[in-house]
Amino acid sequence: MMNNLRGRNLAHPGCFIGTTIGLTLGIVLASILAAVYNVALNTVLLTWLGLTVGLGIIGWILGDRLSSRFPSLEEEPQSSDIPPIPPIPPAP
């Protein structure tokens, strides 16, 4: 799977992964803060938003830095033994 991402900027997948983890951890932490410690709703929402945005930015930066480690590979043209599909004749 990593070969499909070679030569591409990995900042977008990194941001997606970071945001997904941030949303998940933020919801879990916010629910713990609200239920167990009886923290105010504003604080809970800011914690959730901070985790989501913060981990998204960290994912973007890490993905951008990792892009240089995975340069594109020179691919040889693949020859196929399967004959090409003939064109379909027009309907009368």
C-alpha positions in Angstrom: 0.0 0.0 0.0 2.8 2.4 0.7 4.0 2.1 -2.9 0.8 3.7 -4.0 1.7 6.8 -1.9 5.3 7.1 -3.1 6.1 10.4 -4.7 3.0 12.1 -3.3 2.7 14.7 -0.6 1.7 12.8 2.6 0.5 15.9 4.4 -3.1 15.3 3.5 -3.2 11.7 4.7 -1.3 12.7 7.8 -3.8 15.5 8.5 -6.7 13.0 8.0 -5.2 10.5 10.4 -4.4 13.2 13.0 -7.8 14.7 12.8 -9.5 11.3 13.1 -7.4 10.4 16.2 -8.0 13.9 17.6 -11.8 13.5 17.2 -11.7 10.1 18.8 -9.5 11.0 21.7 -11.2 14.4 22.1 -14.6 12.7 22.5 -13.3 10.2 25.0 -11.5 12.8 27.0 -14.4 15.2 26.9 -16.8 12.6 28.1 -14.5 11.6 31.0 -14.0 15.3 31.9 -17.8 15.9 31.9 -18.9 12.7 33.6 -16.2 12.1 36.2 -14.8 15.5 37.0 -17.9 17.5 36.3 -16.0 20.1 34.3 -17.9 23.0 32.6 -19.2 22.5 29.1 -17.0 25.3 27.7 -13.9 23.7 29.0 -14.9 20.3 27.6 -15.7 21.7 24.2 -12.4 23.6 24.1 -10.5 20.5 25.1 -12.2 18.5 22.3 -11.5 21.3 19.7 -7.9 21.7 20.8 -7.2 18.0 20.5 -8.9 17.8 17.1 -7.1 20.8 15.6 -3.8 20.2 17.4 -3.5 16.5 16.2 -4.6 17.5 12.7 -1.8 20.1 12.5 0.7 17.6 13.9 -0.4 15.0 11.4 0.0 17.5 8.6 3.5 18.5 9.6 4.6 14.9 10.1 3.1 13.8 6.8 4.9 16.7 5.1 8.2 15.7 6.6 7.8 12.0 5.7 7.1 12.9 2.1 10.8 13.4 1.4 11.6 9.9 2.7 9.4 8.2 0.2 10.5 9.4 -3.3 8.7 8.0 -6.3 10.1 4.8 -7.8 11.0 4.4 -11.4 8.5 2.0 -12.8 9.1 -0.1 -15.9 6.3 -0.1 -18.4 4.3 -3.3 -17.9 3.7 -5.4 -20.9 0.6 -7.4 -21.0 0.0 -10.8 -22.6 -3.7 -10.1 -22.9 -4.7 -8.8 -26.3 -6.5 -5.5 -26.5 -10.2 -5.4 -26.5 -11.6 -4.9 -30.1 -13.9 -1.9 -30.5 -17.6 -2.5 -30.4 -19.3 -2.0 -33.8 -22.0 0.7 -33.9 -25.6 -0.5 -33.7 -27.6 -0.6 -37.0 
